[in-house]
Amino acid sequence: MKVGYARVSTVGQSLESQIEQLIEYGCEIIYMEKESGKKTDRQDLDNARKALRKGDKLVFTKIDRLARSVRDLHNIAIELEAEGEGNKKRPFQIEQ
């Protein structure tokens, strides 16, 4: 299953174009939020991660929608790896 994640930083921004791209790509579930990438506690990103099962793909339109920096991306990848090992969910893929 393809699990989509869309994020904009402010309430005034639109998620519409990201959602359209994720639907076109075939995402069956899309988690979306209006939160700053500075926040490390993003509820819908956490929900998307929890929804992943073995063989699933986490899909996002641009890398800056998932992570704010290389360090943030690295931390997310390590956390996903640890969650997968603990829940027997690996391997799943991350796609941009």
C-alpha positions as CSV (number, residue, x, y, z in Angstrom):
1,M,0.0,0.0,0.0
2,K,1.2,3.5,-0.7
3,V,0.8,5.8,2.3
4,G,1.0,9.5,1.4
5,Y,2.2,12.4,3.6
6,A,1.5,16.1,2.7
7,R,2.5,19.1,4.8
8,V,2.5,22.8,4.6
9,S,4.0,25.1,7.1
10,T,1.2,27.6,7.7
11,V,-2.6,27.6,7.8
12,G,-2.6,30.0,4.9
13,Q,-0.9,27.6,2.5
14,S,-2.8,25.0,0.5
15,L,-2.2,21.2,0.5
16,E,-4.2,20.8,-2.7
17,S,-1.3,20.3,-5.2
18,Q,0.5,17.8,-2.9
19,I,-2.7,15.9,-2.4
20,E,-3.4,15.8,-6.2
21,Q,0.2,14.5,-6.8
22,L,-0.2,11.8,-4.1
23,I,-3.5,10.6,-5.5
24,E,-2.0,10.5,-9.0
25,Y,0.8,8.4,-7.7
26,G,-1.7,5.9,-6.3
27,C,-1.7,6.6,-2.5
28,E,-4.5,4.8,-0.8
29,I,-4.2,6.8,2.4
30,I,-3.0,10.4,2.7
31,Y,-2.1,12.0,6.0
32,M,-1.9,15.8,5.8
33,E,-1.1,18.6,8.2
34,K,-0.4,22.3,8.5
35,E,2.6,22.3,10.8
36,S,6.0,23.9,10.7
37,G,8.8,21.5,9.7
38,K,10.6,22.9,12.8
39,K,8.3,20.9,15.0
40,T,9.6,17.4,15.7
41,D,6.3,16.3,17.1
42,R,4.0,16.2,14.0
43,Q,0.9,14.1,14.7
44,D,0.0,13.2,11.2
45,L,3.5,12.2,10.3
46,D,3.4,10.0,13.3
47,N,0.1,8.6,12.2
48,A,1.5,7.9,8.7
49,R,4.4,6.1,10.2
50,K,2.2,4.0,12.4
51,A,0.1,3.0,9.4
52,L,3.0,1.5,7.6
53,R,3.1,-2.3,7.3
54,K,5.5,-4.7,5.7
55,G,5.8,-3.9,2.0
56,D,4.2,-0.4,2.2
57,K,5.6,2.8,0.8
58,L,5.7,6.2,2.5
59,V,5.3,8.7,-0.3
60,F,5.8,12.5,-0.2
61,T,6.0,15.1,-3.0
62,K,9.2,16.8,-2.0
63,I,11.8,15.9,0.6
64,D,11.4,19.2,2.4
65,R,7.8,18.2,3.1
66,L,9.1,15.3,5.2
67,A,12.2,16.7,6.7
68,R,13.6,20.2,7.4
69,S,17.3,19.2,7.3
70,V,19.6,16.3,6.5
71,R,19.8,15.6,10.2
72,D,16.0,15.6,10.5
73,L,15.8,13.2,7.6
74,H,18.4,10.9,9.1
75,N,16.6,10.9,12.4
76,I,13.3,10.0,10.7
77,A,15.0,7.2,8.8
78,I,16.5,5.8,12.0
79,E,13.2,6.0,13.8
80,L,11.4,4.2,10.9
81,E,14.0,1.5,10.9
82,A,13.7,1.0,14.7
83,E,9.9,1.0,14.5
84,G,10.0,-1.6,11.7
85,E,12.3,-3.9,13.6
86,G,10.1,-3.7,16.7
87,N,6.9,-4.4,14.8
88,K,8.1,-6.7,12.1
89,K,7.0,-4.1,9.5
90,R,10.3,-3.9,7.4
91,P,11.0,-3.7,4.6
92,F,8.9,-0.8,3.5
93,Q,10.0,2.0,1.2
94,I,10.2,5.7,1.2
95,E,9.4,7.3,-2.1
96,Q,9.6,10.9,-3.3
